[in-house]
Amino acid sequence: MLKTTGRVAALLLVSGVVGVLLIGVVRSSRGPASAPAVQPRVDFGLPPDVSNAGEGSGGGSPQDLIALADEGAWTRVDPATGRVRFRMTWSRLDPEAKGEFRIERPRIWMIEDGRTLRLESSRANVVWPSREEAPESGELLGGVALSAFEGEAFDDASLKNVSAIGSMRTEAMGFNQAARELSARGEVELEAAGVKASGEGMTLRLGGDRSAPITLLRIERGGRVEYRASEAERSGARVTEGTRATSSKPTEEPVERCFRLTTSGGVSLRSGERSLSGEGLTLFARTVDGRLREGAVASFDSERRGGSQNTRPSRADESDSMLVTWGGAMEFRVLREAPAELMTDDAHARINGGEGDVVLEDAAAKRRLSAASVAYAATTRRIVALGGAAGVNAEIGDVARVRAERFELDLTSGEGAIAGAGEARLLGRGGGGARWREGAVFSLDASDGPVGSSDGVVVKQIRLSGGVGVFRGESGLESDSLRVMFDRVERDGAASSSMSRVAASGGARAHDARGGKASGEDIDVLFERDPDGEPVPTIATIRGGAVAERRDESLRADLIEALLSRGADGEVQIGSVEALDHVVGLMQREGGTITVRARSLRADASVETAELIGEPVTIERRSAKGSGMLSGRSMRLEGREGMQRLTVFGAGSSRYTGASSDGTPMVVDVEWDGGLIYTDATGRAEVEGGASARLASGEDERHSARGERIVVDLTPAADAARLGGERELVRALIEGETDAPAEVELRRYVAGTRVGEGGTLEGLAFLRGASVELLGGGSRLRVEGAGVLLLEDRRAASAGVESKGEGIELKGMRGTTLFSWEGGLSLDRAAGTGELTDGVLIRHKDAATSEIAEVASQRATMSLAETRPGSGSLEGITLTRAEAAGGVTARYKALQLSSARLIYEAGGRIIAASEPGGSITIYDESEGRSISGEAAVVDTATGRYRIERMESLSMPR
């Protein structure tokens, strides 16, 4: 359509100057051999001055002409050169009245500046008072013909030396020398190189300036111009320098003049299946010495910059002819000064729609443009279309529909703009389109020549502004402004455009058919071409408050960049994502919300891995059952099936807030210096490097664990899914180092007091060893190697007193009990027993008496009780009994005891027994005596003891 517009505008300019044939100074101006059409070269020269016609062969008064009445000739020559400048012949000249003559078969030859104008008719009536002056007025009648030639001729014999330029025919033509006006009442027909024109009623007014001899040319009613490019080229080829006469006039400074041509009553142009129609046409042209400058109507040669010829094929014209018609008047005027339309151009055309539209249509290509007016600057190849109430509307076959308020395009540079609001719709597969509120600018590829040189239009860039919306199917993009860039591609031997980048700025928002959303200050998408040549998005970047959402997931950051690809189903898929600065990710999982915060995130969907770096990175999960927080400087998430893993590099921490099985609120804090690895399939979490864990249960319990490494095993994922339950603690391992053994501490405070407000400590358990292992959800405990266990029971004695006949029994060993061993510790909370081996030492400080009981043995067994049975934790454990065996020695106050076996009861008794056939020994320092027997019972409350089956007694002397 752009090519059509350029050629149409060129034809309109040609048709606007055909009227100069009336004064006979038109000649072709051949351009380069590759030029697609002939450009008119126009010279508005003065008609010859017949006031001196008597010079030469003529002379005398009009009465003297009567002698030449039958046949005659009147010639005027240039006195300086002797060359003929005017010649008139007739077959008969008769006087009608005073100063009036009737002339039969008049023929007038006028030669000026190397060109010849011949005027002839069947007869003429003229007013010619004196042969010394030109006729005042008159009328040529019957087959009036005006012919123009390149070269000088003054009779039929000399025509062989000139070349025809054009001619005009009518039945009657009047002239008025005083008014310098020619007129015709009826049909006027004009013909020049490739041009045929006609109209009804003509007025031609001449000026007195050689550079602008014509001031007015008017066709009164209707007109028609037919242009054939092939004929124009053939005719132009016949005009050679050898046929042109050299002007006898001295060189003069070039003179510029501007002209305007207007038509009304509906104008139409048609070339093959291309057409242009409107209400009125206005043409402006600038001439230099009566000629259009070369390039005034710029051609559409398809030459590459740098001079190489473009080999891209273009569609051949269906017809080399163009037809212009109009219904009203046509007027051609000289202008006193250059109009704005000619400030940068030598030729300019504008067609208005009046009450209707200007319509430019290419039926073969199924392209149509309608507007209130269309203007074309022919020298610079600029086109402007203005829209009325309906706007500017363009239809491109089954491809697109565009509507705007104003459209302009520089066909030379390819730069264009659309002012005001507009919209475009893409038709065919997928549909889609765009809308904008303020305007658009765009660039077309003009590297091979002006836009329109060939049928293919290659788009380089489009920019839309003001409330921009782009949509395709259920997908869309909105922003304050949008820039779309294209690559040039060759398809089927023709050039076309392929989208390469889309950049949206200012509150950009995008969505797709699958519920995905993206927003930010800027959205930038890069495209590549698939094997079919279709654009496929490859990189998407969101900047400034970036947000990406899909179903139950979202990602926020200052910048988000994703690598994209098209899947087998044709849908765009995300390959990898990188997010920078203030990264926040949200996910809905299993009834809870997971929030990830980091400084940067890199995720690769192909290997289902995400790298998080932050200061710090945090992962938080919230649900109805509780919340958890994980923090570290750097993390990696791996999500492949069966390989889900979380790795925290370097120091980090975690916190869980929830409730125990009995509803007691609890908070668990874990910290480490080395790192953390959690594997979801196995349910194992490992932390290392100065690891510590703290548990706050309710307001009265605080527990902690410290070690170089802590390992926690939960129910494996497959087992948990099969059982349909929550994942539970299976095993916990706290490992220490040689100089920093593992430690576990359990603290319980008096109910009703707040720990942070100076609450009263009620009980404490402290465990130290090379490693501490908890099994069965904490129901079993094991320590490998040497270790220490401290149990402290600070409950008031009255809280556990019960009457047992004559004696008093205390539930639990009030006070402080310290266990140490060299072999190991095994504790079974379900059975309420504990085993200690190798070098066992037990020290107990009674809370009431502050006396210390000390037992040493090779092994020992503890009997324990929990104040909260089934609580699933280690809190509330109290010692009720301790049994030592293997080389047992004990000490209490002044008593020293040795036996094979010893039982220390929470009720306050020490029971010593021997192996079968053996004995026990008690040494009483206070009395200096030693007693042996099979067994002994010591009451720690009173210090009294009893020997069973005493064997010997030794007393001090």
DRENBA-829574 format. One record per residue (C-alpha): y, z, x. Coordinates in steps of 0.25 Angstrom, whole numbers, padded with zeros to 4 digits, always signed. Example, Ala and Ser with C-alpha at 12.3 -4.5 7.8 and 13.67 -1.06 7.14 Angstrom:
! DRENBA-829574
-0018+0031+0049;-0004+0029+0055;
! end
This chain:
! DRENBA-829574
+0000+0000+0000;+0010+0003+0012;+0007-0011+0017;+0010-0017+0003;+0023-0009+0002;+0028-0014+0015;+0025-0029+0012;+0031-0027-0002;+0044-0022+0003;+0045-0033+0013;+0043-0044+0002;+0054-0037-0006;+0063-0038+0006;+0060-0053+0007;+0062-0056-0008;+0075-0049-0007;+0081-0059+0003;+0076-0072-0003;+0089-0074-0011;+0096-0078+0002;+0090-0091+0001;+0101-0094-0009;+0110-0095+0004;+0099-0101+0012;+0098-0093+0024;+0084-0087+0025;+0074-0089+0036;+0061-0083+0040;+0060-0074+0052;+0046-0075+0058;+0041-0062+0065;+0029-0060+0074;+0017-0069+0070;+0010-0056+0065;+0021-0053+0055;+0015-0052+0041;+0027-0059+0034;+0040-0066+0036;+0052-0058+0036;+0064-0065+0030;+0076-0067+0039;+0089-0069+0031;+0103-0075+0034;+0114-0073+0024;+0123-0084+0029;+0135-0090+0022;+0134-0103+0015;+0141-0115+0022;+0156-0116+0020;+0159-0129+0012;+0174-0127+0012;+0174-0137+0024;+0163-0146+0019;+0172-0158+0021;+0171-0157+0036;+0161-0167+0041;+0157-0178+0031;+0164-0172+0019;+0178-0170+0016;+0189-0173+0006;+0192-0168-0008;+0182-0167-0019;+0187-0180-0025;+0183-0186-0012;+0169-0182-0015;+0168-0191-0027;+0166-0203-0017;+0153-0196-0013;+0149-0194-0028;+0136-0201-0027;+0130-0196-0014;+0137-0187-0004;+0136-0177+0007;+0146-0167+0012;+0144-0161+0026;+0150-0150+0034;+0148-0148+0049;+0151-0137+0059;+0163-0142+0067;+0159-0135+0079;+0144-0140+0080;+0145-0152+0071;+0132-0147+0064;+0131-0148+0049;+0134-0136+0041;+0135-0140+0027;+0131-0153+0020;+0131-0156+0005;+0125-0169-0002;+0124-0174-0016;+0120-0186-0024;+0132-0186-0033;+0145-0178-0034;+0153-0179-0047;+0166-0172-0051;+0165-0165-0064;+0179-0159-0065;+0190-0155-0056;+0183-0149-0044;+0170-0149-0050;+0158-0158-0046;+0144-0161-0050;+0135-0164-0039;+0121-0170-0040;+0110-0166-0030;+0119-0158-0021;+0112-0153-0008;+0119-0144+0001;+0115-0141+0016;+0121-0128+0023;+0118-0126+0037;+0121-0113+0044;+0116-0105+0056;+0104-0114+0058;+0099-0113+0043;+0101-0123+0032;+0103-0121+0017;+0101-0132+0007;+0106-0132-0007;+0103-0143-0017;+0102-0145-0032;+0102-0156-0043;+0117-0155-0046;+0129-0146-0044;+0142-0143-0051;+0152-0138-0041;+0167-0134-0041;+0172-0140-0029;+0188-0141-0029;+0189-0146-0015;+0180-0152-0005;+0187-0144+0006;+0181-0131+0000;+0167-0127-0005;+0164-0129-0019;+0169-0117-0027;+0158-0116-0037;+0147-0123-0043;+0132-0124-0048;+0120-0131-0042;+0111-0136-0053;+0096-0141-0054;+0086-0138-0044;+0095-0130-0035;+0088-0127-0021;+0093-0119-0010;+0085-0121+0003;+0086-0114+0017;+0081-0120+0030;+0080-0115+0044;+0088-0125+0053;+0099-0134+0050;+0098-0146+0040;+0108-0154+0032;+0100-0165+0026;+0085-0168+0022;+0082-0175+0035;+0086-0162+0043;+0077-0153+0035;+0065-0157+0044;+0072-0148+0055;+0073-0135+0047;+0063-0126+0040;+0064-0121+0026;+0067-0107+0023;+0068-0106+0008;+0074-0111-0004;+0080-0107-0018;+0080-0115-0031;+0087-0113-0044;+0092-0122-0055;+0107-0118-0055;+0115-0112-0044;+0130-0109-0045;+0140-0105-0034;+0154-0100-0033;+0161-0101-0020;+0172-0091-0023;+0162-0081-0027;+0152-0085-0016;+0141-0084-0027;+0129-0092-0030;+0121-0091-0044;+0109-0096-0051;+0107-0094-0066;+0092-0097-0067;+0079-0096-0059;+0081-0096-0044;+0069-0098-0035;+0069-0095-0020;+0058-0099-0009;+0058-0095+0006;+0047-0093+0016;+0036-0087+0008;+0046-0082-0003;+0048-0087-0017;+0058-0080-0026;+0064-0083-0040;+0074-0076-0049;+0083-0080-0061;+0098-0080-0059;+0105-0078-0045;+0118-0074-0040;+0121-0076-0025;+0135-0071-0020;+0139-0074-0005;+0147-0066+0004;+0157-0070+0015;+0150-0064+0027;+0139-0072+0035;+0131-0059+0037;+0131-0057+0022;+0134-0070+0014;+0127-0065+0002;+0132-0053-0006;+0124-0054-0019;+0111-0061-0023;+0106-0058-0037;+0094-0063-0045;+0097-0060-0060;+0084-0060-0067;+0070-0058-0061;+0065-0063-0048;+0052-0066-0040;+0049-0067-0025;+0036-0072-0020;+0032-0070-0005;+0021-0077+0002;+0019-0071+0016;+0010-0083+0021;+0021-0093+0017;+0032-0085+0023;+0024-0085+0036;+0021-0100+0036;+0036-0103+0033;+0041-0094+0044;+0032-0100+0054;+0039-0113+0051;+0052-0108+0055;+0053-0109+0070;+0064-0108+0080;+0063-0123+0081;+0068-0125+0067;+0080-0116+0067;+0093-0121+0071;+0102-0113+0080;+0115-0107+0073;+0128-0113+0078;+0135-0100+0075;+0139-0091+0087;+0131-0078+0089;+0137-0067+0080;+0134-0052+0079;+0123-0049+0069;+0128-0044+0056;+0120-0035+0047;+0120-0035+0032;+0112-0027+0021;+0107-0032+0008;+0101-0026-0005;+0092-0033-0015;+0089-0027-0028;+0080-0031-0040;+0078-0025-0054;+0070-0027-0066;+0057-0024-0060;+0052-0029-0046;+0037-0032-0043;+0031-0036-0030;+0016-0041-0029;+0008-0045-0017;-0007-0048-0020;-0012-0035-0027;+0000-0027-0021;+0012-0025-0030;+0026-0017-0030;+0034-0016-0043;+0046-0008-0047;+0059-0009-0055;+0069-0014-0044;+0070-0017-0030;+0080-0015-0019;+0080-0021-0005;+0089-0019+0006;+0090-0028+0019;+0098-0029+0032;+0101-0042+0039;+0106-0045+0052;+0114-0059+0052;+0107-0061+0039;+0093-0059+0043;+0083-0048+0042;+0080-0042+0055;+0066-0043+0061;+0058-0031+0056;+0067-0029+0044;+0055-0030+0035;+0045-0023+0045;+0031-0030+0045;+0018-0023+0044;+0011-0028+0056;-0001-0019+0060;+0002-0018+0075;-0002-0006+0083;+0008+0001+0091;+0008-0004+0105;+0007-0018+0100;-0008-0020+0098;-0012-0027+0085;-0019-0018+0074;-0032-0023+0071;-0034-0015+0058;-0037-0024+0047;-0028-0024+0035;-0030-0029+0021;-0026-0044+0019;-0015-0046+0008;-0022-0051-0004;-0010-0061-0006;+0002-0065+0004;+0012-0066-0007;+0021-0056-0014;+0028-0057-0027;+0041-0050-0030;+0047-0050-0044;+0058-0043-0051;+0064-0044-0066;+0078-0041-0064;+0089-0045-0055;+0089-0046-0040;+0101-0043-0032;+0104-0045-0017;+0117-0039-0011;+0123-0038+0003;+0127-0023+0006;+0140-0018+0012;+0133-0008+0020;+0118-0004+0024;+0111+0004+0014;+0103+0017+0017;+0090+0009+0015;+0094+0000+0027;+0098+0011+0037;+0085+0010+0044;+0079-0003+0038;+0083-0018+0037;+0076-0019+0024;+0073-0010+0013;+0067-0011-0001;+0066-0002-0013;+0059-0004-0027;+0062+0005-0038;+0054+0008-0050;+0065+0010-0061;+0059+0017-0073;+0045+0014-0068;+0038+0015-0054;+0038+0006-0042;+0023+0002-0040;+0017-0002-0027;+0003-0006-0029;-0009-0013-0021;-0020-0016-0032;-0030-0020-0021;-0029-0007-0013;-0027+0001-0026;-0014+0007-0021;-0002+0010-0030;+0012+0017-0027;+0022+0020-0038;+0036+0026-0036;+0050+0026-0042;+0054+0018-0030;+0049+0012-0017;+0057+0009-0005;+0053+0002+0008;+0061+0001+0021;+0056-0012+0027;+0061-0011+0041;+0055+0003+0044;+0044+0002+0034;+0048+0014+0026;+0043+0015+0011;+0049+0026+0001;+0043+0028-0013;+0051+0037-0023;+0044+0043-0035;+0051+0045-0048;+0045+0054-0059;+0031+0050-0056;+0033+0050-0041;+0027+0041-0031;+0013+0038-0034;+0003+0031-0025;-0011+0027-0028;-0021+0023-0017;-0033+0017-0024;-0044+0027-0027;-0039+0035-0015;-0027+0043-0018;-0015+0045-0027;-0002+0050-0022;+0011+0055-0029;+0024+0059-0023;+0039+0060-0025;+0043+0051-0013;+0035+0043-0003;+0040+0037+0010;+0033+0030+0022;+0037+0024+0035;+0027+0013+0036;+0031+0011+0051;+0029+0025+0056;+0019+0029+0045;+0027+0041+0041;+0029+0045+0027;+0033+0056+0017;+0032+0060+0003;+0043+0068-0003;+0041+0079-0013;+0029+0083-0021;+0017+0074-0022;+0002+0073-0023;-0010+0065-0018;-0024+0063-0024;-0036+0058-0017;-0046+0050-0026;-0060+0047-0024;-0070+0056-0017;-0066+0070-0017;-0052+0068-0023;-0042+0077-0018;-0027+0076-0015;-0014+0083-0011;-0001+0088-0017;+0012+0093-0011;+0025+0098-0016;+0036+0094-0005;+0032+0081+0002;+0023+0074+0012;+0024+0067+0025;+0014+0058+0031;+0011+0048+0042;+0003+0035+0042;-0003+0028+0054;+0007+0017+0058;+0001+0016+0072;-0004+0002+0069;+0009-0003+0062;+0016+0001+0050;+0009+0007+0039;+0004-0004+0029;+0000-0013+0041;-0014-0012+0036;-0020-0007+0023;-0025+0006+0029;-0016+0017+0029;-0019+0028+0039;-0013+0042+0037;-0009+0050+0049;-0003+0063+0042;+0001+0069+0029;+0010+0081+0027;+0012+0087+0014;+0021+0099+0011;+0025+0109+0000;+0013+0114-0009;+0003+0105-0003;-0011+0105-0010;-0023+0096-0005;-0036+0096-0013;-0049+0089-0013;-0059+0092-0024;-0060+0107-0025;-0054+0109-0011;-0039+0110-0008;-0028+0114+0002;-0014+0119-0001;-0002+0122+0008;+0013+0121+0010;+0011+0108+0019;-0001+0100+0023;-0003+0090+0034;-0015+0080+0034;-0018+0072+0047;-0027+0059+0048;-0034+0052+0058;-0034+0037+0058;-0048+0031+0056;-0054+0017+0056;-0063+0015+0043;-0069+0001+0040;-0060-0005+0050;-0047+0001+0043;-0039+0013+0047;-0038+0025+0038;-0035+0040+0039;-0044+0052+0040;-0039+0066+0038;-0039+0074+0052;-0031+0086+0049;-0025+0094+0037;-0015+0105+0040;-0010+0113+0029;+0002+0123+0031;+0009+0134+0023;+0000+0142+0014;-0012+0133+0016;-0023+0135+0006;-0037+0128+0005;-0049+0129-0003;-0062+0121-0005;-0072+0118-0015;-0082+0129-0011;-0072+0141-0013;-0067+0141+0002;-0052+0144+0004;-0042+0144+0016;-0028+0148+0017;-0017+0150+0028;-0004+0146+0032;-0010+0133+0038;-0023+0126+0036;-0027+0115+0046;-0040+0106+0045;-0045+0096+0055;-0054+0084+0051;-0064+0075+0057;-0071+0063+0052;-0085+0063+0047;-0095+0051+0050;-0089+0045+0037;-0075+0046+0042;-0071+0057+0032;-0063+0069+0037;-0070+0082+0038;-0063+0095+0041;-0067+0101+0055;-0057+0112+0058;-0049+0120+0048;-0038+0130+0053;-0030+0140+0044;-0018+0147+0050;-0009+0158+0046;-0016+0168+0036;-0028+0160+0036;-0039+0163+0025;-0052+0156+0023;-0061+0160+0011;-0074+0155+0006;-0081+0162-0006;-0083+0177-0001;-0077+0175+0013;-0063+0174+0019;-0057+0173+0032;-0042+0177+0036;-0035+0175+0049;-0022+0169+0055;-0030+0157+0059;-0044+0151+0054;-0050+0139+0060;-0063+0133+0055;-0072+0122+0060;-0077+0113+0048;-0088+0103+0046;-0094+0096+0034;-0108+0100+0030;-0119+0092+0024;-0114+0094+0010;-0100+0088+0014;-0093+0102+0013;-0085+0107+0024;-0091+0118+0031;-0085+0129+0041;-0091+0128+0055;-0083+0139+0062;-0071+0147+0059;-0061+0154+0069;-0051+0164+0064;-0040+0170+0072;-0031+0182+0070;-0031+0192+0059;-0045+0187+0055;-0051+0193+0042;-0064+0189+0036;-0069+0193+0022;-0083+0192+0017;-0090+0197+0004;-0104+0201+0007;-0114+0209-0001;-0104+0216-0010;-0095+0219+0001;-0083+0213+0009;-0083+0210+0024;-0070+0209+0031;-0069+0204+0045;-0056+0206+0053;-0054+0200+0067;-0044+0193+0076;-0053+0181+0077;-0065+0175+0071;-0074+0163+0075;-0085+0160+0066;-0096+0148+0068;-0103+0145+0055;-0113+0136+0063;-0119+0149+0070;-0114+0159+0059;-0106+0167+0070;-0092+0173+0069;-0085+0179+0081;-0074+0189+0078;-0064+0194+0088;-0053+0205+0084;-0045+0217+0088;-0054+0221+0082;-0064+0213+0073;-0068+0221+0060;-0078+0218+0050;-0077+0227+0037;-0087+0227+0025;-0083+0234+0012;-0092+0236+0000;-0094+0246-0011;-0104+0253-0002;-0094+0255+0010;-0087+0248+0021;-0089+0245+0035;-0080+0241+0047;-0084+0234+0060;-0074+0232+0071;-0075+0226+0085;-0067+0217+0095;-0076+0206+0093;-0088+0202+0084;-0098+0191+0081;-0105+0189+0068;-0117+0180+0067;-0122+0176+0053;-0134+0167+0055;-0145+0170+0046;-0154+0181+0052;-0144+0182+0064;-0132+0190+0057;-0126+0198+0068;-0113+0205+0071;-0109+0208+0085;-0097+0216+0089;-0092+0214+0104;-0086+0226+0111;-0081+0239+0105;-0081+0240+0090;-0083+0250+0078;-0088+0250+0064;-0086+0259+0052;-0094+0260+0039;-0089+0267+0027;-0098+0270+0015;-0108+0280+0009;-0121+0286+0012;-0133+0285+0003;-0128+0298-0004;-0114+0293-0006;-0108+0301+0005;-0096+0293+0011;-0099+0289+0026;-0092+0282+0037;-0099+0276+0049;-0091+0272+0062;-0097+0265+0074;-0090+0262+0087;-0094+0255+0100;-0089+0249+0113;-0099+0239+0116;-0103+0230+0104;-0111+0229+0091;-0122+0220+0086;-0127+0220+0072;-0138+0210+0067;-0139+0209+0052;-0153+0204+0052;-0159+0216+0059;-0148+0226+0055;-0146+0231+0069;-0132+0235+0074;-0130+0238+0088;-0117+0245+0095;-0116+0248+0109;-0106+0253+0119;-0101+0267+0116;-0106+0266+0102;-0103+0277+0092;-0105+0279+0077;-0099+0289+0067;-0103+0293+0053;-0095+0301+0043;-0102+0305+0031;-0094+0311+0020;-0084+0321+0024;-0094+0331+0031;-0102+0322+0041;-0099+0315+0054;-0109+0309+0063;-0109+0300+0075;-0117+0293+0086;-0113+0288+0100;-0120+0279+0110;-0120+0267+0119;-0127+0259+0108;-0130+0261+0093;-0140+0253+0086;-0141+0253+0071;-0152+0246+0063;-0151+0243+0048;-0161+0237+0039;-0164+0223+0043;-0157+0213+0034;-0170+0206+0029;-0176+0220+0025;-0163+0224+0018;-0162+0211+0010;-0177+0212+0006;-0175+0227+0001;-0162+0223-0005;-0155+0236+0000;-0145+0241+0010;-0147+0240+0024;-0151+0254+0030;-0150+0261+0043;-0164+0259+0050;-0161+0263+0064;-0149+0268+0073;-0149+0269+0088;-0139+0276+0097;-0141+0274+0112;-0133+0280+0123;-0132+0279+0138;-0136+0287+0149;-0123+0294+0150;-0119+0293+0136;-0131+0296+0127;-0131+0293+0112;-0126+0303+0103;-0127+0306+0088;-0119+0317+0081;-0120+0322+0066;-0109+0331+0061;-0108+0338+0047;-0097+0346+0042;-0096+0356+0031;-0096+0349+0017;-0082+0348+0011;-0074+0348+0024;-0068+0336+0030;-0072+0332+0044;-0058+0326+0047;-0052+0339+0043;-0059+0349+0052;-0072+0350+0043;-0082+0360+0048;-0094+0355+0055;-0107+0359+0049;-0118+0352+0057;-0119+0343+0069;-0130+0335+0075;-0128+0329+0089;-0139+0320+0096;-0138+0314+0110;-0148+0305+0117;-0150+0292+0124;-0153+0286+0111;-0153+0290+0096;-0161+0282+0086;-0160+0284+0071;-0171+0278+0063;-0174+0277+0048;-0160+0277+0044;-0157+0290+0052;-0170+0297+0047;-0176+0297+0061;-0169+0299+0075;-0174+0297+0089;-0168+0300+0102;-0175+0294+0115;-0173+0302+0128;-0166+0315+0130;-0156+0320+0120;-0148+0331+0113;-0148+0335+0098;-0137+0345+0094;-0138+0351+0080;-0127+0360+0075;-0128+0367+0061;-0115+0375+0058;-0118+0378+0044;-0115+0393+0040;-0128+0401+0041;-0126+0406+0026;-0127+0391+0021;-0142+0390+0025;-0147+0405+0023;-0159+0407+0014;-0167+0420+0011;-0182+0419+0016;-0188+0432+0013;-0185+0442+0024;-0180+0431+0034;-0168+0422+0034;-0169+0407+0036;-0158+0397+0040;-0159+0383+0036;-0156+0375+0049;-0153+0380+0063;-0138+0384+0061;-0131+0383+0074;-0133+0372+0085;-0146+0366+0090;-0147+0358+0103;-0159+0349+0106;-0161+0342+0119;-0173+0334+0124;-0177+0324+0135;-0187+0316+0127;-0182+0312+0114;-0179+0315+0099;-0185+0311+0086;-0179+0315+0073;-0185+0312+0059;-0176+0316+0048;-0185+0313+0037;-0196+0322+0043;-0185+0332+0047;-0191+0333+0062;-0186+0330+0076;-0194+0328+0089;-0188+0331+0103;-0196+0329+0116;-0195+0332+0130;-0187+0343+0136;-0182+0348+0122;-0172+0359+0122;-0167+0365+0109;-0155+0375+0108;-0150+0381+0096;-0138+0390+0094;-0139+0398+0081;-0126+0397+0073;-0127+0412+0068;-0131+0419+0081;-0126+0408+0091;-0139+0411+0099;-0145+0400+0106;-0160+0396+0105;-0166+0387+0115;-0179+0379+0115;-0185+0370+0126;-0197+0362+0124;-0204+0349+0127;-0202+0344+0112;-0197+0349+0099;-0197+0346+0085;-0185+0348+0075;-0186+0350+0060;-0173+0345+0053;-0167+0346+0039;-0156+0338+0033;-0145+0344+0024;-0144+0330+0017;-0158+0325+0016;-0159+0310+0014;-0145+0307+0018;-0149+0297+0028;-0141+0302+0040;-0142+0313+0051;-0132+0322+0045;-0136+0336+0040;-0148+0338+0049;-0152+0352+0053;-0162+0358+0062;-0172+0367+0055;-0183+0369+0065;-0186+0365+0080;-0200+0365+0086;-0202+0364+0101;-0215+0362+0109;-0219+0360+0123;-0215+0371+0133;-0205+0377+0123;-0195+0387+0129;-0185+0394+0120;-0174+0404+0122;-0167+0412+0111;-0157+0424+0114;-0166+0433+0124;-0179+0426+0120;-0186+0416+0129;-0198+0409+0123;-0208+0399+0128;-0219+0393+0120;-0227+0380+0117;-0220+0378+0103;-0207+0383+0097;-0201+0382+0083;-0186+0385+0081;-0183+0386+0066;-0170+0385+0059;-0173+0399+0052;-0170+0405+0065;-0184+0407+0071;-0191+0402+0084;-0206+0401+0084;-0213+0399+0097;-0228+0396+0097;-0238+0393+0108;-0249+0382+0109;-0263+0387+0106;-0267+0396+0117;-0253+0397+0122;-0242+0407+0120;-0227+0409+0119;-0218+0418+0127;-0205+0425+0123;-0197+0432+0133;-0186+0442+0128;-0175+0443+0138;-0169+0455+0131;-0182+0463+0132;-0187+0457+0145;-0201+0454+0139;-0210+0442+0137;-0219+0440+0126;-0231+0430+0124;-0238+0426+0112;-0243+0415+0103;-0230+0413+0095;-0216+0419+0093;-0206+0419+0083;-0191+0421+0086;-0181+0425+0075;-0168+0419+0081;-0159+0426+0071;-0164+0440+0076;-0170+0437+0089;-0183+0444+0086;-0196+0437+0089;-0210+0439+0086;-0223+0435+0095;-0235+0431+0088;-0248+0436+0095;-0241+0441+0107;-0249+0439+0119;-0241+0447+0130;-0229+0455+0132;-0221+0458+0145;-0210+0468+0146;-0200+0470+0157;-0202+0482+0166;
! end
